Amino acid sequence: MNIRRKFVLGLTLITFFVILNGVMGIVSTKIINQNLNVVTRVSTPTIETVNDLIIFVWQNTAIIQAFAGSEDPGELAELKGQFKNLNHEFEKAKTIALNLASDEDARNKIGIATENYGKFKQGAEQIFAVHEKELQAGAEDERQQLKEEVEELTKNAVKHAKDAVEPLNEVEIRAYIANKVASDQSHGAVQRTVLLLTFMILISVGCALGIVVYLSQSIIHPINRLADAATKVSEGNFEVKVAERKENDELANLVIIFNKMVESLKNLLRESPHLKQYVDLSPKKQAVRVVEYPLMPRTSYLVKDASPKRAYSIIANRIAKGSQGLCISREVGENLRKVYGLPEMEFILLSDVKVKDKVVTSNLQQLKKLVVDFMEKKDSAIILLDRIDYLISKYGFGNVLAFVTEMNDMVMMKNAILLIPVDPSFMNPRNLSFLEKELKEVPLPQTQEALAPELEKLLAFVKNRQVFGKLASFKDIGKEFGITAPTTLKRVKELEEKGYIEVSKEGRNKLIKAIG
């Protein structure tokens, strides 16, 4: 399968699962909606509406009973008014219940309840008329007869009220049960939908990861192997060969062509050795601008910088000119060679712990003897004493100053140079002044030539900031001169190459310090 088909297949599968998730979501939503419709259908007329009808019936029954036992004309009139209002509310609630009811059985039972209520209301009207007639009758026999008639009518009215309430109770109970069942069904549908969608999402994520891994294994990894092989060829290794793939795709063809190309180049060089003089297969190194400092023999110098980089650059330059170098440091010589690109020279490790095949000591007398022996054996010696702060912390400044003074005296007697790098920010000003009086300051490099006006302004800005105890950053320079970041980088790099400044990193900021 070729690469284009792999990508198309991967995108198709991902699209399929996205569409599948969408379809499942739509279907699940419809299922939930159907269950909600069931809840709405089976729970109407609502329990509240049926309850209202039952309450109105019983309230009117109580009014009828109160009316039959009262003889106060004012109370009778009030009871009749309440009865009329409750009848009106009953009719409204009945209309709502019938409009909401979609179940035929529920509508029939509401109709039976309404019919019985009509009989109840008819009986109530008779009670009103007979009771009022009873109160107006003059003869006792007539009053007693009418009273018995009212009692009989009241009993019949209560019976009709019960007949009206009974089907309403059935409707209420059925609505409650149906509502509970439908709610449970709807809740179950929601839970099933959530589980289904979760399952589909997990499957989609798993398939997507599988597709990514598959494409990575079949496309990205082979490309990386080709890149590694091409790098080795560029370094002159023509024995490299990339394992050919079983798949019949573009990458497999590319691997075959690459292997043939390497084999052809190897044969070409083997058959034509004279071509090697025109082919440079060695790794290209970046050209380093050498800055030469005019140091005088028989002199000791103090290199005041936050970093010992300049001191190591000076000794490397002098060794390249033919001097014999000795470095005294807390770092192992091999590490210093890698960090500062130092040529062959001797090293003394400042430590109390012995290291196999290394010259190790921190004793001042032993150091003095080793340095003197080195200067006597070498015609043009240059010594770098790094980490003087370590010796000061170990022996105190007075003893170290006496040691430096003796070393300076020996340097003046021999054709030698002594370099001592010091970070002024970590030195007591008084102690630093003693060293400045005993040692000379490193002069400016000879390679410094006249600068362009924009570089002179930039260097002046850096020096002015430094006078006030502040180091300029790239951002400060860009803001001061209104130049872009690339232009700032270009000018700073040019000054650094000429030996006017050095750049150090502090956190995320690059700080610039003037030299000399």
Stockholm file with secondary structure:
# STOCKHOLM 1.0

chainA/1-516         MNIRRKFVLGLTLITFFVILNGVMGIVSTKIINQNLNVVTRVSTPTIETVNDLIIFVWQNTAIIQAFAGSEDPGELAELKGQFKNLNHEFEKAKTIALNLASDEDARNKIGIATENYGKFKQGAEQIFAVHEKELQAGAEDERQQLKEEVEELTKNAVKHAKDAVEPLNEVEIRAYIANKVASDQSHGAVQRTVLLLTFMILISVGCALGIVVYLSQSIIHPINRLADAATKVSEGNFEVKVAERKENDELANLVIIFNKMVESLKNLLRESPHLKQYVDLSPKKQAVRVVEYPLMPRTSYLVKDASPKRAYSIIANRIAKGSQGLCISREVGENLRKVYGLPEMEFILLSDVKVKDKVVTSNLQQLKKLVVDFMEKKDSAIILLDRIDYLISKYGFGNVLAFVTEMNDMVMMKNAILLIPVDPSFMNPRNLSFLEKELKEVPLPQTQEALAPELEKLLAFVKNRQVFGKLASFKDIGKEFGITAPTTLKRVKELEEKGYIEVSKEGRNKLIKAIG
#=GR chainA/1-516 SS CCHHHHHHHHHHHHHHHHHHHHHHHHHHHHHHHHHHHHHHHHTCSCHHHHHHHHHHHHHHHHHHHHHHHCCCHHHHHHHHHHHHHHHHHHHHHHHHHHHHCCCHHHHHHHHHHHHHHHHHHHHHHHHHHHHHHHHHCCSHHHHHHHHHHHHHHHHHHHHHHHHHHHHHHHHHHHHHHHHHHHHHHHHHHHHHHHHHHHHHHHHHHHHHHHHHHHHIIIIIHHHHHHHHHHHHHHTTCTTCCCCCCSSCSHHHHHHHHHHHHHHHHHHHHHHCGGGGGGCCCSCCCCCCCCCCCCCCSSEEEEEECSSTHHHHHHHHHHHHTTCEEEEEESSCHHHHHHHHCCCSCEEEECCSSCCTTSCBCCCHHHHHHHHHHHHHHCSSEEEEECCHHHHHHHHCHHHHHHHHHHHHHHHHHTTEEEEEEECGGGSCHHHHHHHHHHSEECCCCTTCCCCCHHHHHHHHHHHHHHHTTCCEEHHHHHHHHTCCHHHHHHHHHHHHHTTSEEEEEETTEEEEEECC
#=GC SS_cons         CCHHHHHHHHHHHHHHHHHHHHHHHHHHHHHHHHHHHHHHHHTCSCHHHHHHHHHHHHHHHHHHHHHHHCCCHHHHHHHHHHHHHHHHHHHHHHHHHHHHCCCHHHHHHHHHHHHHHHHHHHHHHHHHHHHHHHHHCCSHHHHHHHHHHHHHHHHHHHHHHHHHHHHHHHHHHHHHHHHHHHHHHHHHHHHHHHHHHHHHHHHHHHHHHHHHHHHIIIIIHHHHHHHHHHHHHHTTCTTCCCCCCSSCSHHHHHHHHHHHHHHHHHHHHHHCGGGGGGCCCSCCCCCCCCCCCCCCSSEEEEEECSSTHHHHHHHHHHHHTTCEEEEEESSCHHHHHHHHCCCSCEEEECCSSCCTTSCBCCCHHHHHHHHHHHHHHCSSEEEEECCHHHHHHHHCHHHHHHHHHHHHHHHHHTTEEEEEEECGGGSCHHHHHHHHHHSEECCCCTTCCCCCHHHHHHHHHHHHHHHTTCCEEHHHHHHHHTCCHHHHHHHHHHHHHTTSEEEEEETTEEEEEECC
//
